[in-house]
Amino acid sequence: MVDYREIIRLKSTKPEMSNTMIASSVGSSRNTVSEVWKLVQEKGLSWPVPAALTNRDLEQILYPERTRREGRLMPDYEYVYNELAKPNVTLTLLWAEYCAKCEAAGAIPYQQWLPV
């Protein structure tokens, strides 16, 4: 995850540092540093960022469109267990239902795991 707090701190307190140097320091690309700093200025954030704001909170402030659709919907394992007790019900069928439910809710489904 991008360290938004550290990018804001370095850009605010060390103006002599280039985006490349900051990117190297936080483990991101220089383009990410540039984009984050541009969004910070647009949103009116400044250093020091309140301690109550985590990196996840900062991501939601800077990229509200990303955080809305990133959630994954957990399968209802009790439902799966009960349905598998019924005849002619397979995991493949239940997984397809789960994927359709995720699509309807705008969530990302967990993918089917296949052994190697």
N, CA, C and O atoms as a Tinker XYZ file with bonds, in Angstrom:
   464  protein
     1  N      0.845000   -1.183000    0.000000    73     2
     2  CA     0.000000    0.000000    0.000000    64     1     3
     3  C      0.888000    1.242000    0.000000    63     2     4     5
     4  O      1.967000    1.258000    0.592000    81     3
     5  N      0.419000    2.247000   -0.658000    73     3     6
     6  CA     1.140000    3.511000   -0.738000    64     5     7
     7  C      1.133000    4.184000    0.636000    63     6     8     9
     8  O      0.104000    4.226000    1.310000    81     7
     9  N      2.279000    4.702000    1.040000    73     7    10
    10  CA     2.393000    5.390000    2.336000    64     9    11
    11  C      2.082000    6.873000    2.119000    63    10    12    13
    12  O      2.987000    7.698000    1.990000    81    11
    13  N      0.794000    7.193000    2.083000    73    11    14
    14  CA     0.342000    8.557000    1.800000    64    13    15
    15  C      0.856000    9.539000    2.855000    63    14    16    17
    16  O      1.283000   10.646000    2.529000    81    15
    17  N      0.811000    9.124000    4.105000    73    15    18
    18  CA     1.251000    9.988000    5.199000    64    17    19
    19  C      2.722000   10.401000    5.023000    63    18    20    21
    20  O      3.075000   11.563000    5.221000    81    19
    21  N      3.559000    9.447000    4.656000    73    19    22
    22  CA     4.988000    9.742000    4.493000    64    21    23
    23  C      5.234000   10.624000    3.268000    63    22    24    25
    24  O      6.102000   11.495000    3.297000    81    23
    25  N      4.486000   10.405000    2.208000    73    23    26
    26  CA     4.622000   11.262000    1.023000    64    25    27
    27  C      4.261000   12.694000    1.380000    63    26    28    29
    28  O      4.974000   13.625000    1.008000    81    27
    29  N      3.157000   12.877000    2.101000    73    27    30
    30  CA     2.737000   14.226000    2.506000    64    29    31
    31  C      3.778000   14.863000    3.410000    63    30    32    33
    32  O      4.095000   16.043000    3.267000    81    31
    33  N      4.311000   14.074000    4.347000    73    31    34
    34  CA     5.318000   14.607000    5.272000    64    33    35
    35  C      6.575000   15.052000    4.529000    63    34    36    37
    36  O      7.077000   16.154000    4.751000    81    35
    37  N      7.078000   14.195000    3.652000    73    35    38
    38  CA     8.316000   14.527000    2.950000    64    37    39
    39  C      8.139000   15.698000    1.988000    63    38    40    41
    40  O      9.005000   16.568000    1.908000    81    39
    41  N      7.022000   15.727000    1.256000    73    39    42
    42  CA     6.803000   16.840000    0.323000    64    41    43
    43  C      6.605000   18.156000    1.072000    63    42    44    45
    44  O      6.965000   19.216000    0.560000    81    43
    45  N      6.039000   18.100000    2.275000    73    43    46
    46  CA     5.779000   19.323000    3.039000    64    45    47
    47  C      7.002000   19.821000    3.787000    63    46    48    49
    48  O      7.242000   21.027000    3.852000    81    47
    49  N      7.770000   18.911000    4.347000    73    47    50
    50  CA     8.882000   19.325000    5.213000    64    49    51
    51  C     10.232000   19.349000    4.516000    63    50    52    53
    52  O     11.163000   19.987000    5.006000    81    51
    53  N     10.358000   18.674000    3.391000    73    51    54
    54  CA    11.638000   18.629000    2.677000    64    53    55
    55  C     11.431000   18.980000    1.206000    63    54    56    57
    56  O     11.499000   18.105000    0.344000    81    55
    57  N     11.178000   20.258000    0.916000    73    55    58
    58  CA    10.902000   20.647000   -0.473000    64    57    59
    59  C     12.085000   20.410000   -1.416000    63    58    60    61
    60  O     11.912000   20.384000   -2.635000    81    59
    61  N     13.283000   20.238000   -0.857000    73    59    62
    62  CA    14.445000   20.001000   -1.711000    64    61    63
    63  C     14.491000   18.575000   -2.265000    63    62    64    65
    64  O     15.244000   18.300000   -3.199000    81    63
    65  N     13.694000   17.670000   -1.698000    73    63    66
    66  CA    13.674000   16.280000   -2.171000    64    65    67
    67  C     12.846000   16.190000   -3.451000    63    66    68    69
    68  O     11.739000   16.722000   -3.530000    81    67
    69  N     13.396000   15.517000   -4.434000    73    67    70
    70  CA    12.668000   15.327000   -5.697000    64    69    71
    71  C     11.649000   14.197000   -5.541000    63    70    72    73
    72  O     11.704000   13.419000   -4.588000    81    71
    73  N     10.733000   14.124000   -6.484000    73    71    74
    74  CA     9.752000   13.039000   -6.467000    64    73    75
    75  C     10.424000   11.679000   -6.557000    63    74    76    77
    76  O      9.959000   10.711000   -5.957000    81    75
    77  N     11.513000   11.606000   -7.301000    73    75    78
    78  CA    12.260000   10.355000   -7.438000    64    77    79
    79  C     12.866000    9.940000   -6.106000    63    78    80    81
    80  O     12.829000    8.762000   -5.751000    81    79
    81  N     13.420000   10.887000   -5.368000    73    79    82
    82  CA    14.012000   10.575000   -4.069000    64    81    83
    83  C     12.938000   10.136000   -3.076000    63    82    84    85
    84  O     13.144000    9.193000   -2.312000    81    83
    85  N     11.804000   10.812000   -3.086000    73    83    86
    86  CA    10.711000   10.446000   -2.185000    64    85    87
    87  C     10.170000    9.071000   -2.573000    63    86    88    89
    88  O      9.892000    8.241000   -1.707000    81    87
    89  N     10.025000    8.837000   -3.856000    73    87    90
    90  CA     9.533000    7.543000   -4.333000    64    89    91
    91  C     10.444000    6.413000   -3.875000    63    90    92    93
    92  O      9.973000    5.359000   -3.446000    81    91
    93  N     11.724000    6.634000   -3.969000    73    91    94
    94  CA    12.687000    5.635000   -3.514000    64    93    95
    95  C     12.564000    5.407000   -2.013000    63    94    96    97
    96  O     12.691000    4.279000   -1.537000    81    95
    97  N     12.322000    6.464000   -1.284000    73    95    98
    98  CA    12.212000    6.382000    0.170000    64    97    99
    99  C     10.966000    5.616000    0.618000    63    98   100   101
   100  O     11.027000    4.854000    1.582000    81    99
   101  N      9.840000    5.808000   -0.070000    73    99   102
   102  CA     8.584000    5.184000    0.357000    64   101   103
   103  C      8.249000    3.910000   -0.413000    63   102   104   105
   104  O      7.276000    3.230000   -0.084000    81   103
   105  N      9.042000    3.577000   -1.434000    73   103   106
   106  CA     8.803000    2.353000   -2.192000    64   105   107
   107  C      7.677000    2.465000   -3.196000    63   106   108   109
   108  O      6.976000    1.487000   -3.455000    81   107
   109  N      7.493000    3.641000   -3.764000    73   107   110
   110  CA     6.478000    3.866000   -4.797000    64   109   111
   111  C      7.153000    4.436000   -6.031000    63   110   112   113
   112  O      8.365000    4.647000   -6.039000    81   111
   113  N      6.372000    4.685000   -7.073000    73   111   114
   114  CA     6.928000    5.300000   -8.271000    64   113   115
   115  C      6.882000    6.822000   -8.139000    63   114   116   117
   116  O      6.123000    7.367000   -7.337000    81   115
   117  N      7.699000    7.489000   -8.932000    73   115   118
   118  CA     7.714000    8.958000   -8.891000    64   117   119
   119  C      6.390000    9.519000   -9.391000    63   118   120   121
   120  O      5.949000   10.579000   -8.948000    81   119
   121  N      5.756000    8.801000  -10.319000    73   119   122
   122  CA     4.448000    9.230000  -10.818000    64   121   123
   123  C      3.389000    9.145000   -9.719000    63   122   124   125
   124  O      2.502000    9.996000   -9.642000    81   123
   125  N      3.480000    8.128000   -8.875000    73   123   126
   126  CA     2.550000    8.007000   -7.755000    64   125   127
   127  C      2.738000    9.161000   -6.795000    63   126   128   129
   128  O      1.761000    9.749000   -6.330000    81   127
   129  N      3.993000    9.495000   -6.490000    73   127   130
   130  CA     4.283000   10.613000   -5.590000    64   129   131
   131  C      3.708000   11.904000   -6.167000    63   130   132   133
   132  O      3.075000   12.681000   -5.452000    81   131
   133  N      3.926000   12.126000   -7.449000    73   131   134
   134  CA     3.421000   13.326000   -8.107000    64   133   135
   135  C      1.899000   13.386000   -8.068000    63   134   136   137
   136  O      1.327000   14.433000   -7.764000    81   135
   137  N      1.247000   12.279000   -8.371000    73   135   138
   138  CA    -0.213000   12.229000   -8.381000    64   137   139
   139  C     -0.787000   12.451000   -6.978000    63   138   140   141
   140  O     -1.748000   13.200000   -6.803000    81   139
   141  N     -0.184000   11.788000   -5.979000    73   139   142
   142  CA    -0.655000   11.942000   -4.596000    64   141   143
   143  C     -0.502000   13.393000   -4.156000    63   142   144   145
   144  O     -1.417000   13.952000   -3.552000    81   143
   145  N      0.636000   14.009000   -4.448000    73   143   146
   146  CA     0.858000   15.387000   -4.032000    64   145   147
   147  C     -0.135000   16.335000   -4.703000    63   146   148   149
   148  O     -0.626000   17.272000   -4.073000    81   147
   149  N     -0.424000   16.092000   -5.970000    73   147   150
   150  CA    -1.409000   16.915000   -6.681000    64   149   151
   151  C     -2.785000   16.790000   -6.017000    63   150   152   153
   152  O     -3.473000   17.791000   -5.819000    81   151
   153  N     -3.180000   15.566000   -5.676000    73   151   154
   154  CA    -4.475000   15.347000   -5.028000    64   153   155
   155  C     -4.515000   15.946000   -3.619000    63   154   156   157
   156  O     -5.547000   16.464000   -3.191000    81   155
   157  N     -3.399000   15.876000   -2.908000    73   155   158
   158  CA    -3.318000   16.471000   -1.566000    64   157   159
   159  C     -3.562000   17.972000   -1.654000    63   158   160   161
   160  O     -4.295000   18.534000   -0.840000    81   159
   161  N     -2.951000   18.619000   -2.635000    73   159   162
   162  CA    -3.137000   20.055000   -2.804000    64   161   163
   163  C     -4.574000   20.381000   -3.208000    63   162   164   165
   164  O     -5.141000   21.362000   -2.729000    81   163
   165  N     -5.169000   19.568000   -4.085000    73   163   166
   166  CA    -6.561000   19.785000   -4.501000    64   165   167
   167  C     -7.533000   19.630000   -3.336000    63   166   168   169
   168  O     -8.523000   20.356000   -3.243000    81   167
   169  N     -7.245000   18.677000   -2.445000    73   167   170
   170  CA    -8.139000   18.399000   -1.312000    64   169   171
   171  C     -7.869000   19.319000   -0.126000    63   170   172   173
   172  O     -8.616000   19.305000    0.853000    81   171
   173  N     -6.810000   20.115000   -0.205000    73   171   174
   174  CA    -6.498000   21.060000    0.866000    64   173   175
   175  C     -5.884000   20.425000    2.111000    63   174   176   177
   176  O     -5.977000   20.984000    3.203000    81   175
   177  N     -5.265000   19.275000    1.953000    73   175   178
   178  CA    -4.594000   18.635000    3.084000    64   177   179
   179  C     -3.222000   19.255000    3.287000    63   178   180   181
   180  O     -2.604000   19.743000    2.341000    81   179
   181  N     -2.755000   19.232000    4.514000    73   179   182
   182  CA    -1.411000   19.740000    4.785000    64   181   183
   183  C     -0.803000   18.972000    5.944000    63   182   184   185
   184  O     -1.493000   18.266000    6.679000    81   183
   185  N      0.491000   19.126000    6.087000    73   183   186
   186  CA     1.209000   18.488000    7.187000    64   185   187
   187  C      1.183000   19.407000    8.385000    63   186   188   189
   188  O      1.383000   20.609000    8.208000    81   187
   189  N      0.953000   18.934000    9.571000    73   187   190
   190  CA     0.775000   17.538000    9.962000    64   189   191
   191  C     -0.646000   17.049000    9.715000    63   190   192   193
   192  O     -1.623000   17.760000    9.948000    81   191
   193  N     -0.724000   15.835000    9.246000    73   191   194
   194  CA    -2.009000   15.177000    9.045000    64   193   195
   195  C     -2.463000   14.688000   10.421000    63   194   196   197
   196  O     -1.650000   14.151000   11.173000    81   195
   197  N     -3.730000   14.857000   10.764000    73   195   198
   198  CA    -4.196000   14.392000   12.074000    64   197   199
   199  C     -3.830000   12.927000   12.321000    63   198   200   201
   200  O     -3.963000   12.087000   11.431000    81   199
   201  N     -3.375000   12.635000   13.520000    73   199   202
   202  CA    -2.918000   11.286000   13.863000    64   201   203
   203  C     -4.043000   10.258000   13.717000    63   202   204   205
   204  O     -3.779000    9.074000   13.506000    81   203
   205  N     -5.278000   10.701000   13.828000    73   203   206
   206  CA    -6.407000    9.774000   13.727000    64   205   207
   207  C     -6.600000    9.250000   12.307000    63   206   208   209
   208  O     -7.243000    8.218000   12.118000    81   207
   209  N     -6.053000    9.944000   11.301000    73   207   210
   210  CA    -6.198000    9.507000    9.910000    64   209   211
   211  C     -5.148000    8.455000    9.577000    63   210   212   213
   212  O     -3.949000    8.725000    9.634000    81   211
   213  N     -5.601000    7.263000    9.233000    73   211   214
   214  CA    -4.696000    6.193000    8.817000    64   213   215
   215  C     -4.437000    6.313000    7.320000    63   214   216   217
   216  O     -5.040000    7.146000    6.642000    81   215
   217  N     -3.543000    5.481000    6.812000    73   215   218
   218  CA    -3.293000    5.465000    5.371000    64   217   219
   219  C     -4.552000    5.066000    4.610000    63   218   220   221
   220  O     -4.800000    5.581000    3.520000    81   219
   221  N     -5.348000    4.160000    5.166000    73   219   222
   222  CA    -6.606000    3.750000    4.530000    64   221   223
   223  C     -7.565000    4.944000    4.460000    63   222   224   225
   224  O     -8.238000    5.145000    3.449000    81   223
   225  N     -7.624000    5.740000    5.546000    73   223   226
   226  CA    -8.479000    6.936000    5.549000    64   225   227
   227  C     -8.003000    7.941000    4.508000    63   226   228   229
   228  O     -8.811000    8.535000    3.794000    81   227
   229  N     -6.691000    8.128000    4.425000    73   227   230
   230  CA    -6.147000    9.060000    3.437000    64   229   231
   231  C     -6.446000    8.588000    2.019000    63   230   232   233
   232  O     -6.732000    9.401000    1.140000    81   231
   233  N     -6.382000    7.284000    1.795000    73   231   234
   234  CA    -6.709000    6.748000    0.475000    64   233   235
   235  C     -8.168000    7.037000    0.141000    63   234   236   237
   236  O     -8.479000    7.384000   -0.998000    81   235
   237  N     -9.061000    6.899000    1.107000    73   235   238
   238  CA   -10.475000    7.172000    0.871000    64   237   239
   239  C    -10.718000    8.647000    0.570000    63   238   240   241
   240  O    -11.605000    8.986000   -0.214000    81   239
   241  N     -9.937000    9.518000    1.188000    73   239   242
   242  CA   -10.069000   10.955000    0.930000    64   241   243
   243  C     -9.538000   11.300000   -0.464000    63   242   244   245
   244  O    -10.167000   12.051000   -1.209000    81   243
   245  N     -8.382000   10.746000   -0.803000    73   243   246
   246  CA    -7.734000   11.081000   -2.072000    64   245   247
   247  C     -8.366000   10.363000   -3.264000    63   246   248   249
   248  O     -8.462000   10.936000   -4.350000    81   247
   249  N     -8.791000    9.135000   -3.075000    73   247   250
   250  CA    -9.346000    8.322000   -4.156000    64   249   251
   251  C    -10.694000    7.732000   -3.738000    63   250   252   253
   252  O    -10.786000    6.523000   -3.523000    81   251
   253  N    -11.728000    8.546000   -3.617000    73   251   254
   254  CA   -13.018000    7.997000   -3.172000    64   253   255
   255  C    -13.605000    6.976000   -4.141000    63   254   256   257
   256  O    -14.318000    6.065000   -3.721000    81   255
   257  N    -13.314000    7.117000   -5.428000    73   255   258
   258  CA   -13.873000    6.191000   -6.407000    64   257   259
   259  C    -13.221000    4.814000   -6.325000    63   258   260   261
   260  O    -13.859000    3.819000   -6.668000    81   259
   261  N    -11.992000    4.732000   -5.890000    73   259   262
   262  CA   -11.305000    3.445000   -5.772000    64   261   263
   263  C    -11.820000    2.639000   -4.588000    63   262   264   265
   264  O    -12.049000    1.435000   -4.699000    81   263
   265  N    -11.995000    3.291000   -3.486000    73   263   266
   266  CA   -12.310000    2.579000   -2.257000    64   265   267
   267  C    -13.734000    2.056000   -2.222000    63   266   268   269
   268  O    -14.018000    1.122000   -1.473000    81   267
   269  N    -14.627000    2.620000   -2.999000    73   267   270
   270  CA   -16.013000    2.160000   -2.987000    64   269   271
   271  C    -16.174000    0.775000   -3.587000    63   270   272   273
   272  O    -17.007000   -0.004000   -3.122000    81   271
   273  N    -15.400000    0.456000   -4.602000    73   271   274
   274  CA   -15.595000   -0.796000   -5.321000    64   273   275
   275  C    -14.536000   -1.835000   -5.016000    63   274   276   277
   276  O    -14.498000   -2.882000   -5.662000    81   275
   277  N    -13.677000   -1.572000   -4.048000    73   275   278
   278  CA   -12.612000   -2.514000   -3.766000    64   277   279
   279  C    -13.016000   -3.647000   -2.835000    63   278   280   281
   280  O    -12.286000   -4.629000   -2.699000    81   279
   281  N    -14.173000   -3.520000   -2.193000    73   279   282
   282  CA   -14.562000   -4.509000   -1.212000    64   281   283
   283  C    -14.851000   -5.866000   -1.821000    63   282   284   285
   284  O    -15.374000   -5.977000   -2.930000    81   283
   285  N    -14.507000   -6.863000   -1.089000    73   283   286
   286  CA   -14.808000   -8.229000   -1.499000    64   285   287
   287  C    -15.906000   -8.752000   -0.602000    63   286   288   289
   288  O    -15.945000   -8.459000    0.593000    81   287
   289  N    -16.786000   -9.520000   -1.185000    73   287   290
   290  CA   -17.902000  -10.087000   -0.458000    64   289   291
   291  C    -17.529000  -11.497000   -0.020000    63   290   292   293
   292  O    -17.187000  -12.343000   -0.846000    81   291
   293  N    -17.597000  -11.741000    1.273000    73   291   294
   294  CA   -17.274000  -13.059000    1.798000    64   293   295
   295  C    -18.402000  -14.026000    1.465000    63   294   296   297
   296  O    -19.577000  -13.665000    1.546000    81   295
   297  N    -18.051000  -15.249000    1.092000    73   295   298
   298  CA   -19.093000  -16.251000    0.866000    64   297   299
   299  C    -19.802000  -16.579000    2.183000    63   298   300   301
   300  O    -19.203000  -16.497000    3.256000    81   299
   301  N    -21.052000  -16.943000    2.092000    73   299   302
   302  CA   -21.818000  -17.374000    3.258000    64   301   303
   303  C    -21.563000  -18.873000    3.415000    63   302   304   305
   304  O    -22.232000  -19.693000    2.787000    81   303
   305  N    -20.593000  -19.219000    4.253000    73   303   306
   306  CA   -20.173000  -20.613000    4.371000    64   305   307
   307  C    -21.249000  -21.508000    4.981000    63   306   308   309
   308  O    -21.334000  -22.689000    4.645000    81   307
   309  N    -22.060000  -20.963000    5.860000    73   307   310
   310  CA   -23.148000  -21.754000    6.439000    64   309   311
   311  C    -24.148000  -22.132000    5.347000    63   310   312   313
   312  O    -24.622000  -23.266000    5.290000    81   311
   313  N    -24.461000  -21.164000    4.481000    73   311   314
   314  CA   -25.357000  -21.428000    3.361000    64   313   315
   315  C    -24.761000  -22.500000    2.446000    63   314   316   317
   316  O    -25.464000  -23.422000    2.033000    81   315
   317  N    -23.479000  -22.385000    2.132000    73   315   318
   318  CA   -22.806000  -23.353000    1.266000    64   317   319
   319  C    -22.872000  -24.746000    1.891000    63   318   320   321
   320  O    -23.182000  -25.720000    1.205000    81   319
   321  N    -22.585000  -24.844000    3.179000    73   319   322
   322  CA   -22.604000  -26.122000    3.882000    64   321   323
   323  C    -23.997000  -26.759000    3.810000    63   322   324   325
   324  O    -24.134000  -27.950000    3.530000    81   323
   325  N    -25.023000  -25.946000    4.067000    73   323   326
   326  CA   -26.394000  -26.467000    4.050000    64   325   327
   327  C    -26.836000  -26.854000    2.646000    63   326   328   329
   328  O    -27.532000  -27.854000    2.474000    81   327
   329  N    -26.446000  -26.084000    1.646000    73   327   330
   330  CA   -26.838000  -26.377000    0.264000    64   329   331
   331  C    -26.147000  -27.633000   -0.257000    63   330   332   333
   332  O    -26.738000  -28.390000   -1.028000    81   331
   333  N    -24.906000  -27.861000    0.156000    73   331   334
   334  CA   -24.181000  -29.038000   -0.318000    64   333   335
   335  C    -24.797000  -30.337000    0.198000    63   334   336   337
   336  O    -24.559000  -31.402000   -0.371000    81   335
   337  N    -25.586000  -30.258000    1.268000    73   335   338
   338  CA   -26.263000  -31.442000    1.796000    64   337   339
   339  C    -27.423000  -31.862000    0.904000    63   338   340   341
   340  O    -27.916000  -32.984000    1.020000    81   339
   341  N    -27.861000  -30.985000    0.025000    73   339   342
   342  CA   -28.982000  -31.271000   -0.869000    64   341   343
   343  C    -28.488000  -32.024000   -2.099000    63   342   344   345
   344  O    -27.346000  -31.840000   -2.520000    81   343
   345  N    -29.331000  -32.865000   -2.676000    73   343   346
   346  CA   -28.913000  -33.597000   -3.876000    64   345   347
   347  C    -28.772000  -32.662000   -5.081000    63   346   348   349
   348  O    -29.488000  -31.667000   -5.200000    81   347
   349  N    -27.848000  -32.998000   -5.958000    73   347   350
   350  CA   -27.595000  -32.293000   -7.220000    64   349   351
   351  C    -27.077000  -30.863000   -7.045000    63   350   352   353
   352  O    -27.153000  -30.071000   -7.984000    81   351
   353  N    -26.561000  -30.519000   -5.882000    73   351   354
   354  CA   -25.957000  -29.200000   -5.667000    64   353   355
   355  C    -24.446000  -29.400000   -5.622000    63   354   356   357
   356  O    -23.936000  -30.232000   -4.872000    81   355
   357  N    -23.739000  -28.620000   -6.442000    73   355   358
   358  CA   -22.283000  -28.740000   -6.501000    64   357   359
   359  C    -21.630000  -27.428000   -6.075000    63   358   360   361
   360  O    -22.270000  -26.376000   -6.045000    81   359
   361  N    -20.351000  -27.515000   -5.749000    73   359   362
   362  CA   -19.608000  -26.306000   -5.417000    64   361   363
   363  C    -19.542000  -25.359000   -6.602000    63   362   364   365
   364  O    -19.566000  -24.141000   -6.426000    81   363
   365  N    -19.461000  -25.900000   -7.796000    73   363   366
   366  CA   -19.415000  -25.056000   -8.990000    64   365   367
   367  C    -20.700000  -24.245000   -9.128000    63   366   368   369
   368  O    -20.652000  -23.059000   -9.454000    81   367
   369  N    -21.821000  -24.861000   -8.888000    73   367   370
   370  CA   -23.101000  -24.171000   -8.953000    64   369   371
   371  C    -23.169000  -23.077000   -7.875000    63   370   372   373
   372  O    -23.588000  -21.953000   -8.153000    81   371
   373  N    -22.763000  -23.408000   -6.665000    73   371   374
   374  CA   -22.803000  -22.429000   -5.572000    64   373   375
   375  C    -21.830000  -21.282000   -5.823000    63   374   376   377
   376  O    -22.112000  -20.133000   -5.483000    81   375
   377  N    -20.685000  -21.599000   -6.418000    73   375   378
   378  CA   -19.713000  -20.552000   -6.713000    64   377   379
   379  C    -20.263000  -19.607000   -7.781000    63   378   380   381
   380  O    -20.061000  -18.396000   -7.696000    81   379
   381  N    -20.954000  -20.148000   -8.780000    73   379   382
   382  CA   -21.565000  -19.306000   -9.814000    64   381   383
   383  C    -22.629000  -18.396000   -9.203000    63   382   384   385
   384  O    -22.730000  -17.228000   -9.578000    81   383
   385  N    -23.418000  -18.915000   -8.272000    73   383   386
   386  CA   -24.410000  -18.086000   -7.576000    64   385   387
   387  C    -23.739000  -16.981000   -6.773000    63   386   388   389
   388  O    -24.202000  -15.841000   -6.745000    81   387
   389  N    -22.638000  -17.345000   -6.120000    73   387   390
   390  CA   -21.878000  -16.373000   -5.327000    64   389   391
   391  C    -21.332000  -15.255000   -6.220000    63   390   392   393
   392  O    -21.401000  -14.082000   -5.854000    81   391
   393  N    -20.796000  -15.611000   -7.376000    73   391   394
   394  CA   -20.270000  -14.605000   -8.311000    64   393   395
   395  C    -21.379000  -13.678000   -8.800000    63   394   396   397
   396  O    -21.170000  -12.472000   -8.924000    81   395
   397  N    -22.551000  -14.233000   -9.077000    73   395   398
   398  CA   -23.680000  -13.409000   -9.512000    64   397   399
   399  C    -24.123000  -12.476000   -8.393000    63   398   400   401
   400  O    -24.468000  -11.323000   -8.650000    81   399
   401  N    -24.116000  -12.956000   -7.168000    73   399   402
   402  CA   -24.481000  -12.128000   -6.017000    64   401   403
   403  C    -23.477000  -10.980000   -5.847000    63   402   404   405
   404  O    -23.866000   -9.849000   -5.556000    81   403
   405  N    -22.207000  -11.273000   -6.027000    73   403   406
   406  CA   -21.172000  -10.239000   -5.926000    64   405   407
   407  C    -21.349000   -9.181000   -7.010000    63   406   408   409
   408  O    -21.236000   -7.984000   -6.743000    81   407
   409  N    -21.624000   -9.622000   -8.220000    73   407   410
   410  CA   -21.813000   -8.686000   -9.331000    64   409   411
   411  C    -22.997000   -7.767000   -9.064000    63   410   412   413
   412  O    -22.934000   -6.567000   -9.333000    81   411
   413  N    -24.076000   -8.334000   -8.535000    73   411   414
   414  CA   -25.265000   -7.540000   -8.232000    64   413   415
   415  C    -24.999000   -6.513000   -7.134000    63   414   416   417
   416  O    -25.580000   -5.428000   -7.133000    81   415
   417  N    -24.110000   -6.869000   -6.196000    73   415   418
   418  CA   -23.794000   -5.970000   -5.083000    64   417   419
   419  C    -22.657000   -5.008000   -5.425000    63   418   420   421
   420  O    -22.345000   -4.117000   -4.634000    81   419
   421  N    -22.037000   -5.176000   -6.586000    73   419   422
   422  CA   -20.919000   -4.317000   -6.971000    64   421   423
   423  C    -19.656000   -4.648000   -6.218000    63   422   424   425
   424  O    -18.790000   -3.788000   -6.056000    81   423
   425  N    -19.532000   -5.881000   -5.751000    73   423   426
   426  CA   -18.355000   -6.320000   -4.999000    64   425   427
   427  C    -17.509000   -7.238000   -5.870000    63   426   428   429
   428  O    -17.944000   -7.702000   -6.924000    81   427
   429  N    -16.300000   -7.487000   -5.407000    73   427   430
   430  CA   -15.375000   -8.361000   -6.120000    64   429   431
   431  C    -15.445000   -9.744000   -5.485000    63   430   432   433
   432  O    -15.266000   -9.864000   -4.273000    81   431
   433  N    -15.702000  -10.797000   -6.271000    73   431   434
   434  CA   -15.753000  -12.138000   -5.680000    64   433   435
   435  C    -14.348000  -12.703000   -5.470000    63   434   436   437
   436  O    -13.418000  -12.388000   -6.213000    81   435
   437  N    -14.215000  -13.534000   -4.454000    73   435   438
   438  CA   -12.995000  -14.290000   -4.299000    64   437   439
   439  C    -12.987000  -15.340000   -5.406000    63   438   440   441
   440  O    -14.037000  -15.870000   -5.766000    81   439
   441  N    -11.825000  -15.637000   -5.936000    73   439   442
   442  CA   -11.748000  -16.545000   -7.077000    64   441   443
   443  C    -11.657000  -17.993000   -6.627000    63   442   444   445
   444  O    -11.213000  -18.299000   -5.521000    81   443
   445  N    -12.084000  -18.857000   -7.503000    73   443   446
   446  CA   -12.056000  -20.293000   -7.238000    64   445   447
   447  C    -10.603000  -20.751000   -7.230000    63   446   448   449
   448  O     -9.818000  -20.371000   -8.099000    81   447
   449  N    -10.257000  -21.553000   -6.261000    73   447   450
   450  CA    -8.910000  -22.071000   -6.140000    64   449   451
   451  C     -8.867000  -23.472000   -6.715000    63   450   452   453
   452  O     -9.673000  -24.328000   -6.350000    81   451
   453  N     -7.933000  -23.701000   -7.609000    73   451   454
   454  CA    -7.775000  -25.024000   -8.206000    64   453   455
   455  C     -6.415000  -25.572000   -7.833000    63   454   456   457
   456  O     -5.410000  -24.890000   -8.035000    81   455
   457  N     -6.345000  -26.791000   -7.290000    73   455   458
   458  CA    -5.050000  -27.359000   -6.923000    64   457   459
   459  C     -4.204000  -27.626000   -8.158000    63   458   460   461
   460  O     -4.724000  -27.911000   -9.237000    81   459
   461  N     -2.909000  -27.530000   -7.982000    73   459   462
   462  CA    -1.976000  -27.743000   -9.100000    64   461   463
   463  C     -1.681000  -29.200000   -9.270000    63   462   464
   464  O     -0.917000  -29.576000  -10.159000    81   463
